[in-house]
Amino acid sequence: KPDKMVDYIVSCQKHHIDVLPPDVNRSFSAFSVDGNGIRFGLIGLKNAGEKIVDAIVEEREENGPFKSFYDFYSRMTEKADIDSRTIECLIKCGAFDSFGQNRRQLEVSYPEIKKNIIVDLKEKLEGQMSLFVGFEDETRDYDYPPVPEYPKKIKLAYEKEIAGIYLSDHPLKEYAEKIAEMDIPSVYEI
């Protein structure tokens, strides 16, 4: 529940325990221990149902970590009926950040990647084989356009919308020193 989750996260911060953002290669369904921190669970994300989350974890455990966003979407399209809303939510909350592309690049590229993967799967189902079957590059990917990341304010708003909390930063963090100087008690201290 989002209100309880915020209480727990504030408690973790007070005890210097990092709450790590969701990641398709590291998160499980529920919150889990990851190094010295706690990894955000995928089930806590908007539009990430239990069936899809279980399929993501199962695919990762059976066939190894996802190598790229393209690899993730290709494998998950074959494994489960993962819809566009779920993919967009995973992008917006940063669950693919470890692949090296920014969130805006993934969101802009997603429609074309989806189209390419559907064509590939259709050809595979129809039995069309290329001359190089068996020699395909397992790390096939996509050339992402050079678009800048979302502005910080938008990025944080997406995280709050999808996860219920700010994950990568907090909009008031830059004012933390001034707030501390004013000696204003936190709502959790009242």
PyMOL CGO cylinders between C-alpha atoms (Angstrom):
from pymol import cmd
from pymol.cgo import CYLINDER

trace = [
    CYLINDER, 0.00, 0.00, 0.00, 1.53, 3.34, -1.07, 0.3, 1, 1, 1, 1, 1, 1,
    CYLINDER, 1.53, 3.34, -1.07, 1.03, 5.16, 2.25, 0.3, 1, 1, 1, 1, 1, 1,
    CYLINDER, 1.03, 5.16, 2.25, 2.66, 2.34, 4.25, 0.3, 1, 1, 1, 1, 1, 1,
    CYLINDER, 2.66, 2.34, 4.25, 5.39, 2.03, 1.63, 0.3, 1, 1, 1, 1, 1, 1,
    CYLINDER, 5.39, 2.03, 1.63, 6.36, 5.68, 2.11, 0.3, 1, 1, 1, 1, 1, 1,
    CYLINDER, 6.36, 5.68, 2.11, 6.62, 5.11, 5.88, 0.3, 1, 1, 1, 1, 1, 1,
    CYLINDER, 6.62, 5.11, 5.88, 8.91, 2.13, 5.34, 0.3, 1, 1, 1, 1, 1, 1,
    CYLINDER, 8.91, 2.13, 5.34, 11.07, 4.01, 2.84, 0.3, 1, 1, 1, 1, 1, 1,
    CYLINDER, 11.07, 4.01, 2.84, 11.47, 6.97, 5.22, 0.3, 1, 1, 1, 1, 1, 1,
    CYLINDER, 11.47, 6.97, 5.22, 12.45, 4.49, 7.94, 0.3, 1, 1, 1, 1, 1, 1,
    CYLINDER, 12.45, 4.49, 7.94, 15.05, 2.94, 5.61, 0.3, 1, 1, 1, 1, 1, 1,
    CYLINDER, 15.05, 2.94, 5.61, 16.47, 6.38, 4.82, 0.3, 1, 1, 1, 1, 1, 1,
    CYLINDER, 16.47, 6.38, 4.82, 16.75, 7.20, 8.54, 0.3, 1, 1, 1, 1, 1, 1,
    CYLINDER, 16.75, 7.20, 8.54, 18.76, 4.00, 8.97, 0.3, 1, 1, 1, 1, 1, 1,
    CYLINDER, 18.76, 4.00, 8.97, 20.93, 4.76, 5.91, 0.3, 1, 1, 1, 1, 1, 1,
    CYLINDER, 20.93, 4.76, 5.91, 19.53, 1.85, 3.90, 0.3, 1, 1, 1, 1, 1, 1,
    CYLINDER, 19.53, 1.85, 3.90, 19.27, 2.65, 0.20, 0.3, 1, 1, 1, 1, 1, 1,
    CYLINDER, 19.27, 2.65, 0.20, 15.98, 1.93, -1.53, 0.3, 1, 1, 1, 1, 1, 1,
    CYLINDER, 15.98, 1.93, -1.53, 17.10, 0.96, -5.03, 0.3, 1, 1, 1, 1, 1, 1,
    CYLINDER, 17.10, 0.96, -5.03, 14.93, 1.58, -8.09, 0.3, 1, 1, 1, 1, 1, 1,
    CYLINDER, 14.93, 1.58, -8.09, 13.20, -1.24, -9.97, 0.3, 1, 1, 1, 1, 1, 1,
    CYLINDER, 13.20, -1.24, -9.97, 15.31, -3.09, -12.52, 0.3, 1, 1, 1, 1, 1, 1,
    CYLINDER, 15.31, -3.09, -12.52, 14.15, -5.89, -14.82, 0.3, 1, 1, 1, 1, 1, 1,
    CYLINDER, 14.15, -5.89, -14.82, 17.43, -7.73, -14.18, 0.3, 1, 1, 1, 1, 1, 1,
    CYLINDER, 17.43, -7.73, -14.18, 17.55, -7.34, -10.40, 0.3, 1, 1, 1, 1, 1, 1,
    CYLINDER, 17.55, -7.34, -10.40, 14.04, -6.85, -9.04, 0.3, 1, 1, 1, 1, 1, 1,
    CYLINDER, 14.04, -6.85, -9.04, 11.72, -9.60, -7.96, 0.3, 1, 1, 1, 1, 1, 1,
    CYLINDER, 11.72, -9.60, -7.96, 7.99, -9.40, -7.44, 0.3, 1, 1, 1, 1, 1, 1,
    CYLINDER, 7.99, -9.40, -7.44, 8.26, -8.03, -3.89, 0.3, 1, 1, 1, 1, 1, 1,
    CYLINDER, 8.26, -8.03, -3.89, 10.90, -5.79, -2.36, 0.3, 1, 1, 1, 1, 1, 1,
    CYLINDER, 10.90, -5.79, -2.36, 14.14, -7.71, -1.91, 0.3, 1, 1, 1, 1, 1, 1,
    CYLINDER, 14.14, -7.71, -1.91, 17.61, -7.32, -0.42, 0.3, 1, 1, 1, 1, 1, 1,
    CYLINDER, 17.61, -7.32, -0.42, 20.19, -6.27, -3.02, 0.3, 1, 1, 1, 1, 1, 1,
    CYLINDER, 20.19, -6.27, -3.02, 23.68, -5.73, -1.61, 0.3, 1, 1, 1, 1, 1, 1,
    CYLINDER, 23.68, -5.73, -1.61, 23.35, -3.21, 1.21, 0.3, 1, 1, 1, 1, 1, 1,
    CYLINDER, 23.35, -3.21, 1.21, 20.04, -1.87, -0.08, 0.3, 1, 1, 1, 1, 1, 1,
    CYLINDER, 20.04, -1.87, -0.08, 16.47, -2.86, -0.71, 0.3, 1, 1, 1, 1, 1, 1,
    CYLINDER, 16.47, -2.86, -0.71, 15.40, -3.26, -4.34, 0.3, 1, 1, 1, 1, 1, 1,
    CYLINDER, 15.40, -3.26, -4.34, 11.97, -1.95, -5.30, 0.3, 1, 1, 1, 1, 1, 1,
    CYLINDER, 11.97, -1.95, -5.30, 9.65, -4.84, -6.22, 0.3, 1, 1, 1, 1, 1, 1,
    CYLINDER, 9.65, -4.84, -6.22, 8.09, -4.91, -9.69, 0.3, 1, 1, 1, 1, 1, 1,
    CYLINDER, 8.09, -4.91, -9.69, 4.63, -5.72, -8.33, 0.3, 1, 1, 1, 1, 1, 1,
    CYLINDER, 4.63, -5.72, -8.33, 4.60, -2.26, -6.70, 0.3, 1, 1, 1, 1, 1, 1,
    CYLINDER, 4.60, -2.26, -6.70, 4.52, -0.59, -10.12, 0.3, 1, 1, 1, 1, 1, 1,
    CYLINDER, 4.52, -0.59, -10.12, 1.41, 0.65, -11.88, 0.3, 1, 1, 1, 1, 1, 1,
    CYLINDER, 1.41, 0.65, -11.88, 0.27, -1.67, -14.73, 0.3, 1, 1, 1, 1, 1, 1,
    CYLINDER, 0.27, -1.67, -14.73, 2.65, -4.45, -13.67, 0.3, 1, 1, 1, 1, 1, 1,
    CYLINDER, 2.65, -4.45, -13.67, 0.32, -7.30, -12.82, 0.3, 1, 1, 1, 1, 1, 1,
    CYLINDER, 0.32, -7.30, -12.82, 1.35, -10.40, -10.94, 0.3, 1, 1, 1, 1, 1, 1,
    CYLINDER, 1.35, -10.40, -10.94, 1.21, -12.61, -14.05, 0.3, 1, 1, 1, 1, 1, 1,
    CYLINDER, 1.21, -12.61, -14.05, 3.57, -10.35, -16.04, 0.3, 1, 1, 1, 1, 1, 1,
    CYLINDER, 3.57, -10.35, -16.04, 5.95, -9.79, -13.13, 0.3, 1, 1, 1, 1, 1, 1,
    CYLINDER, 5.95, -9.79, -13.13, 6.16, -13.55, -12.52, 0.3, 1, 1, 1, 1, 1, 1,
    CYLINDER, 6.16, -13.55, -12.52, 6.84, -14.08, -16.24, 0.3, 1, 1, 1, 1, 1, 1,
    CYLINDER, 6.84, -14.08, -16.24, 9.67, -11.50, -16.20, 0.3, 1, 1, 1, 1, 1, 1,
    CYLINDER, 9.67, -11.50, -16.20, 11.35, -13.10, -13.19, 0.3, 1, 1, 1, 1, 1, 1,
    CYLINDER, 11.35, -13.10, -13.19, 10.84, -16.62, -14.59, 0.3, 1, 1, 1, 1, 1, 1,
    CYLINDER, 10.84, -16.62, -14.59, 12.30, -15.70, -18.01, 0.3, 1, 1, 1, 1, 1, 1,
    CYLINDER, 12.30, -15.70, -18.01, 15.30, -14.04, -16.39, 0.3, 1, 1, 1, 1, 1, 1,
    CYLINDER, 15.30, -14.04, -16.39, 15.96, -17.03, -14.11, 0.3, 1, 1, 1, 1, 1, 1,
    CYLINDER, 15.96, -17.03, -14.11, 15.52, -19.60, -16.91, 0.3, 1, 1, 1, 1, 1, 1,
    CYLINDER, 15.52, -19.60, -16.91, 17.46, -17.85, -19.69, 0.3, 1, 1, 1, 1, 1, 1,
    CYLINDER, 17.46, -17.85, -19.69, 19.76, -15.39, -17.94, 0.3, 1, 1, 1, 1, 1, 1,
    CYLINDER, 19.76, -15.39, -17.94, 19.71, -11.63, -17.54, 0.3, 1, 1, 1, 1, 1, 1,
    CYLINDER, 19.71, -11.63, -17.54, 18.26, -9.47, -20.27, 0.3, 1, 1, 1, 1, 1, 1,
    CYLINDER, 18.26, -9.47, -20.27, 21.03, -7.97, -22.40, 0.3, 1, 1, 1, 1, 1, 1,
    CYLINDER, 21.03, -7.97, -22.40, 19.14, -4.93, -23.68, 0.3, 1, 1, 1, 1, 1, 1,
    CYLINDER, 19.14, -4.93, -23.68, 15.69, -3.42, -23.96, 0.3, 1, 1, 1, 1, 1, 1,
    CYLINDER, 15.69, -3.42, -23.96, 15.38, -5.09, -27.38, 0.3, 1, 1, 1, 1, 1, 1,
    CYLINDER, 15.38, -5.09, -27.38, 16.34, -8.45, -25.87, 0.3, 1, 1, 1, 1, 1, 1,
    CYLINDER, 16.34, -8.45, -25.87, 13.85, -7.96, -23.03, 0.3, 1, 1, 1, 1, 1, 1,
    CYLINDER, 13.85, -7.96, -23.03, 10.97, -7.07, -25.31, 0.3, 1, 1, 1, 1, 1, 1,
    CYLINDER, 10.97, -7.07, -25.31, 11.78, -9.86, -27.77, 0.3, 1, 1, 1, 1, 1, 1,
    CYLINDER, 11.78, -9.86, -27.77, 11.98, -12.54, -25.07, 0.3, 1, 1, 1, 1, 1, 1,
    CYLINDER, 11.98, -12.54, -25.07, 8.93, -11.28, -23.20, 0.3, 1, 1, 1, 1, 1, 1,
    CYLINDER, 8.93, -11.28, -23.20, 6.82, -11.04, -26.36, 0.3, 1, 1, 1, 1, 1, 1,
    CYLINDER, 6.82, -11.04, -26.36, 7.44, -14.73, -26.92, 0.3, 1, 1, 1, 1, 1, 1,
    CYLINDER, 7.44, -14.73, -26.92, 6.93, -15.67, -23.26, 0.3, 1, 1, 1, 1, 1, 1,
    CYLINDER, 6.93, -15.67, -23.26, 3.97, -13.56, -22.14, 0.3, 1, 1, 1, 1, 1, 1,
    CYLINDER, 3.97, -13.56, -22.14, 1.37, -11.19, -23.45, 0.3, 1, 1, 1, 1, 1, 1,
    CYLINDER, 1.37, -11.19, -23.45, 3.06, -8.02, -22.24, 0.3, 1, 1, 1, 1, 1, 1,
    CYLINDER, 3.06, -8.02, -22.24, 1.12, -4.93, -23.25, 0.3, 1, 1, 1, 1, 1, 1,
    CYLINDER, 1.12, -4.93, -23.25, 2.23, -1.43, -24.21, 0.3, 1, 1, 1, 1, 1, 1,
    CYLINDER, 2.23, -1.43, -24.21, 1.02, 0.15, -20.97, 0.3, 1, 1, 1, 1, 1, 1,
    CYLINDER, 1.02, 0.15, -20.97, 3.22, -2.18, -18.92, 0.3, 1, 1, 1, 1, 1, 1,
    CYLINDER, 3.22, -2.18, -18.92, 6.27, -1.50, -21.12, 0.3, 1, 1, 1, 1, 1, 1,
    CYLINDER, 6.27, -1.50, -21.12, 5.72, 2.25, -20.94, 0.3, 1, 1, 1, 1, 1, 1,
    CYLINDER, 5.72, 2.25, -20.94, 5.41, 2.12, -17.14, 0.3, 1, 1, 1, 1, 1, 1,
    CYLINDER, 5.41, 2.12, -17.14, 8.61, 0.07, -16.87, 0.3, 1, 1, 1, 1, 1, 1,
    CYLINDER, 8.61, 0.07, -16.87, 10.38, 2.64, -19.06, 0.3, 1, 1, 1, 1, 1, 1,
    CYLINDER, 10.38, 2.64, -19.06, 9.04, 5.64, -17.14, 0.3, 1, 1, 1, 1, 1, 1,
    CYLINDER, 9.04, 5.64, -17.14, 10.04, 4.32, -13.71, 0.3, 1, 1, 1, 1, 1, 1,
    CYLINDER, 10.04, 4.32, -13.71, 13.57, 3.40, -14.81, 0.3, 1, 1, 1, 1, 1, 1,
    CYLINDER, 13.57, 3.40, -14.81, 13.38, -0.39, -14.83, 0.3, 1, 1, 1, 1, 1, 1,
    CYLINDER, 13.38, -0.39, -14.83, 15.54, -0.42, -18.00, 0.3, 1, 1, 1, 1, 1, 1,
    CYLINDER, 15.54, -0.42, -18.00, 18.04, 2.27, -16.94, 0.3, 1, 1, 1, 1, 1, 1,
    CYLINDER, 18.04, 2.27, -16.94, 20.82, -0.31, -16.51, 0.3, 1, 1, 1, 1, 1, 1,
    CYLINDER, 20.82, -0.31, -16.51, 20.89, -0.92, -20.28, 0.3, 1, 1, 1, 1, 1, 1,
    CYLINDER, 20.89, -0.92, -20.28, 22.47, 2.47, -20.94, 0.3, 1, 1, 1, 1, 1, 1,
    CYLINDER, 22.47, 2.47, -20.94, 19.77, 4.27, -22.92, 0.3, 1, 1, 1, 1, 1, 1,
    CYLINDER, 19.77, 4.27, -22.92, 17.84, 7.08, -21.34, 0.3, 1, 1, 1, 1, 1, 1,
    CYLINDER, 17.84, 7.08, -21.34, 14.11, 6.75, -20.72, 0.3, 1, 1, 1, 1, 1, 1,
    CYLINDER, 14.11, 6.75, -20.72, 13.14, 9.12, -23.48, 0.3, 1, 1, 1, 1, 1, 1,
    CYLINDER, 13.14, 9.12, -23.48, 15.23, 7.17, -26.03, 0.3, 1, 1, 1, 1, 1, 1,
    CYLINDER, 15.23, 7.17, -26.03, 13.41, 3.99, -25.07, 0.3, 1, 1, 1, 1, 1, 1,
    CYLINDER, 13.41, 3.99, -25.07, 9.99, 5.61, -25.19, 0.3, 1, 1, 1, 1, 1, 1,
    CYLINDER, 9.99, 5.61, -25.19, 10.66, 7.14, -28.62, 0.3, 1, 1, 1, 1, 1, 1,
    CYLINDER, 10.66, 7.14, -28.62, 12.12, 3.86, -29.95, 0.3, 1, 1, 1, 1, 1, 1,
    CYLINDER, 12.12, 3.86, -29.95, 9.57, 1.48, -28.46, 0.3, 1, 1, 1, 1, 1, 1,
    CYLINDER, 9.57, 1.48, -28.46, 6.96, 1.61, -31.30, 0.3, 1, 1, 1, 1, 1, 1,
    CYLINDER, 6.96, 1.61, -31.30, 9.54, 0.75, -33.96, 0.3, 1, 1, 1, 1, 1, 1,
    CYLINDER, 9.54, 0.75, -33.96, 11.19, -1.93, -31.80, 0.3, 1, 1, 1, 1, 1, 1,
    CYLINDER, 11.19, -1.93, -31.80, 7.76, -3.47, -31.21, 0.3, 1, 1, 1, 1, 1, 1,
    CYLINDER, 7.76, -3.47, -31.21, 7.07, -3.47, -34.96, 0.3, 1, 1, 1, 1, 1, 1,
    CYLINDER, 7.07, -3.47, -34.96, 10.48, -5.08, -35.73, 0.3, 1, 1, 1, 1, 1, 1,
    CYLINDER, 10.48, -5.08, -35.73, 10.00, -7.81, -33.14, 0.3, 1, 1, 1, 1, 1, 1,
    CYLINDER, 10.00, -7.81, -33.14, 6.49, -8.60, -34.34, 0.3, 1, 1, 1, 1, 1, 1,
    CYLINDER, 6.49, -8.60, -34.34, 7.79, -8.93, -37.92, 0.3, 1, 1, 1, 1, 1, 1,
    CYLINDER, 7.79, -8.93, -37.92, 10.65, -11.18, -36.69, 0.3, 1, 1, 1, 1, 1, 1,
    CYLINDER, 10.65, -11.18, -36.69, 8.23, -13.39, -34.74, 0.3, 1, 1, 1, 1, 1, 1,
    CYLINDER, 8.23, -13.39, -34.74, 5.81, -13.59, -37.66, 0.3, 1, 1, 1, 1, 1, 1,
    CYLINDER, 5.81, -13.59, -37.66, 8.61, -14.67, -40.00, 0.3, 1, 1, 1, 1, 1, 1,
    CYLINDER, 8.61, -14.67, -40.00, 9.78, -17.21, -37.44, 0.3, 1, 1, 1, 1, 1, 1,
    CYLINDER, 9.78, -17.21, -37.44, 6.25, -18.64, -37.12, 0.3, 1, 1, 1, 1, 1, 1,
    CYLINDER, 6.25, -18.64, -37.12, 5.80, -18.77, -40.89, 0.3, 1, 1, 1, 1, 1, 1,
    CYLINDER, 5.80, -18.77, -40.89, 9.02, -20.75, -41.15, 0.3, 1, 1, 1, 1, 1, 1,
    CYLINDER, 9.02, -20.75, -41.15, 10.93, -18.20, -43.17, 0.3, 1, 1, 1, 1, 1, 1,
    CYLINDER, 10.93, -18.20, -43.17, 14.56, -18.88, -42.55, 0.3, 1, 1, 1, 1, 1, 1,
    CYLINDER, 14.56, -18.88, -42.55, 17.47, -16.69, -43.45, 0.3, 1, 1, 1, 1, 1, 1,
    CYLINDER, 17.47, -16.69, -43.45, 20.67, -18.00, -44.96, 0.3, 1, 1, 1, 1, 1, 1,
    CYLINDER, 20.67, -18.00, -44.96, 22.37, -17.30, -41.65, 0.3, 1, 1, 1, 1, 1, 1,
    CYLINDER, 22.37, -17.30, -41.65, 20.05, -19.15, -39.25, 0.3, 1, 1, 1, 1, 1, 1,
    CYLINDER, 20.05, -19.15, -39.25, 22.12, -20.39, -36.37, 0.3, 1, 1, 1, 1, 1, 1,
    CYLINDER, 22.12, -20.39, -36.37, 24.68, -17.63, -36.88, 0.3, 1, 1, 1, 1, 1, 1,
    CYLINDER, 24.68, -17.63, -36.88, 22.50, -14.78, -35.67, 0.3, 1, 1, 1, 1, 1, 1,
    CYLINDER, 22.50, -14.78, -35.67, 23.97, -12.35, -33.20, 0.3, 1, 1, 1, 1, 1, 1,
    CYLINDER, 23.97, -12.35, -33.20, 22.41, -13.15, -29.82, 0.3, 1, 1, 1, 1, 1, 1,
    CYLINDER, 22.41, -13.15, -29.82, 22.95, -9.57, -28.68, 0.3, 1, 1, 1, 1, 1, 1,
    CYLINDER, 22.95, -9.57, -28.68, 20.86, -8.09, -31.50, 0.3, 1, 1, 1, 1, 1, 1,
    CYLINDER, 20.86, -8.09, -31.50, 19.80, -4.61, -30.60, 0.3, 1, 1, 1, 1, 1, 1,
    CYLINDER, 19.80, -4.61, -30.60, 18.53, -1.40, -32.04, 0.3, 1, 1, 1, 1, 1, 1,
    CYLINDER, 18.53, -1.40, -32.04, 20.17, 1.92, -32.93, 0.3, 1, 1, 1, 1, 1, 1,
    CYLINDER, 20.17, 1.92, -32.93, 18.53, 4.33, -30.53, 0.3, 1, 1, 1, 1, 1, 1,
    CYLINDER, 18.53, 4.33, -30.53, 18.08, 7.92, -31.67, 0.3, 1, 1, 1, 1, 1, 1,
    CYLINDER, 18.08, 7.92, -31.67, 20.23, 10.51, -29.88, 0.3, 1, 1, 1, 1, 1, 1,
    CYLINDER, 20.23, 10.51, -29.88, 17.45, 12.20, -27.93, 0.3, 1, 1, 1, 1, 1, 1,
    CYLINDER, 17.45, 12.20, -27.93, 18.07, 13.85, -24.56, 0.3, 1, 1, 1, 1, 1, 1,
    CYLINDER, 18.07, 13.85, -24.56, 16.65, 12.48, -21.32, 0.3, 1, 1, 1, 1, 1, 1,
    CYLINDER, 16.65, 12.48, -21.32, 13.45, 13.95, -19.96, 0.3, 1, 1, 1, 1, 1, 1,
    CYLINDER, 13.45, 13.95, -19.96, 13.95, 17.00, -17.78, 0.3, 1, 1, 1, 1, 1, 1,
    CYLINDER, 13.95, 17.00, -17.78, 14.42, 16.05, -14.12, 0.3, 1, 1, 1, 1, 1, 1,
    CYLINDER, 14.42, 16.05, -14.12, 10.99, 17.38, -13.15, 0.3, 1, 1, 1, 1, 1, 1,
    CYLINDER, 10.99, 17.38, -13.15, 9.20, 15.19, -15.73, 0.3, 1, 1, 1, 1, 1, 1,
    CYLINDER, 9.20, 15.19, -15.73, 11.35, 12.14, -14.93, 0.3, 1, 1, 1, 1, 1, 1,
    CYLINDER, 11.35, 12.14, -14.93, 10.50, 12.43, -11.22, 0.3, 1, 1, 1, 1, 1, 1,
    CYLINDER, 10.50, 12.43, -11.22, 6.81, 12.99, -11.97, 0.3, 1, 1, 1, 1, 1, 1,
    CYLINDER, 6.81, 12.99, -11.97, 6.75, 9.75, -13.99, 0.3, 1, 1, 1, 1, 1, 1,
    CYLINDER, 6.75, 9.75, -13.99, 8.42, 7.85, -11.15, 0.3, 1, 1, 1, 1, 1, 1,
    CYLINDER, 8.42, 7.85, -11.15, 5.90, 9.19, -8.64, 0.3, 1, 1, 1, 1, 1, 1,
    CYLINDER, 5.90, 9.19, -8.64, 3.01, 8.31, -10.97, 0.3, 1, 1, 1, 1, 1, 1,
    CYLINDER, 3.01, 8.31, -10.97, 4.21, 4.75, -11.66, 0.3, 1, 1, 1, 1, 1, 1,
    CYLINDER, 4.21, 4.75, -11.66, 5.82, 3.74, -8.33, 0.3, 1, 1, 1, 1, 1, 1,
    CYLINDER, 5.82, 3.74, -8.33, 4.01, 6.02, -5.92, 0.3, 1, 1, 1, 1, 1, 1,
    CYLINDER, 4.01, 6.02, -5.92, 7.32, 7.50, -4.75, 0.3, 1, 1, 1, 1, 1, 1,
    CYLINDER, 7.32, 7.50, -4.75, 10.29, 9.38, -6.19, 0.3, 1, 1, 1, 1, 1, 1,
    CYLINDER, 10.29, 9.38, -6.19, 12.98, 6.84, -7.00, 0.3, 1, 1, 1, 1, 1, 1,
    CYLINDER, 12.98, 6.84, -7.00, 16.04, 8.51, -8.52, 0.3, 1, 1, 1, 1, 1, 1,
    CYLINDER, 16.04, 8.51, -8.52, 15.91, 11.79, -6.62, 0.3, 1, 1, 1, 1, 1, 1,
    CYLINDER, 15.91, 11.79, -6.62, 13.49, 14.06, -4.78, 0.3, 1, 1, 1, 1, 1, 1,
    CYLINDER, 13.49, 14.06, -4.78, 12.27, 17.45, -6.01, 0.3, 1, 1, 1, 1, 1, 1,
    CYLINDER, 12.27, 17.45, -6.01, 13.02, 19.06, -2.62, 0.3, 1, 1, 1, 1, 1, 1,
    CYLINDER, 13.02, 19.06, -2.62, 16.51, 17.56, -2.26, 0.3, 1, 1, 1, 1, 1, 1,
    CYLINDER, 16.51, 17.56, -2.26, 18.20, 20.73, -3.52, 0.3, 1, 1, 1, 1, 1, 1,
    CYLINDER, 18.20, 20.73, -3.52, 16.45, 22.64, -0.71, 0.3, 1, 1, 1, 1, 1, 1,
    CYLINDER, 16.45, 22.64, -0.71, 17.32, 20.15, 2.05, 0.3, 1, 1, 1, 1, 1, 1,
    CYLINDER, 17.32, 20.15, 2.05, 19.98, 22.36, 3.65, 0.3, 1, 1, 1, 1, 1, 1,
    CYLINDER, 19.98, 22.36, 3.65, 17.71, 25.40, 3.77, 0.3, 1, 1, 1, 1, 1, 1,
    CYLINDER, 17.71, 25.40, 3.77, 14.86, 23.33, 5.19, 0.3, 1, 1, 1, 1, 1, 1,
    CYLINDER, 14.86, 23.33, 5.19, 17.22, 21.89, 7.84, 0.3, 1, 1, 1, 1, 1, 1,
    CYLINDER, 17.22, 21.89, 7.84, 18.35, 25.43, 8.77, 0.3, 1, 1, 1, 1, 1, 1,
    CYLINDER, 18.35, 25.43, 8.77, 14.72, 26.42, 9.32, 0.3, 1, 1, 1, 1, 1, 1,
    CYLINDER, 14.72, 26.42, 9.32, 14.37, 23.58, 11.87, 0.3, 1, 1, 1, 1, 1, 1,
    CYLINDER, 14.37, 23.58, 11.87, 10.98, 22.54, 10.52, 0.3, 1, 1, 1, 1, 1, 1,
    CYLINDER, 10.98, 22.54, 10.52, 9.91, 19.13, 11.82, 0.3, 1, 1, 1, 1, 1, 1,
    CYLINDER, 9.91, 19.13, 11.82, 9.09, 16.42, 9.31, 0.3, 1, 1, 1, 1, 1, 1,
    CYLINDER, 9.09, 16.42, 9.31, 5.47, 15.30, 9.06, 0.3, 1, 1, 1, 1, 1, 1,
    CYLINDER, 5.47, 15.30, 9.06, 6.73, 11.95, 10.33, 0.3, 1, 1, 1, 1, 1, 1,
    CYLINDER, 6.73, 11.95, 10.33, 8.04, 13.62, 13.50, 0.3, 1, 1, 1, 1, 1, 1,
    CYLINDER, 8.04, 13.62, 13.50, 4.78, 15.39, 14.36, 0.3, 1, 1, 1, 1, 1, 1,
]
cmd.load_cgo(trace, "trace")
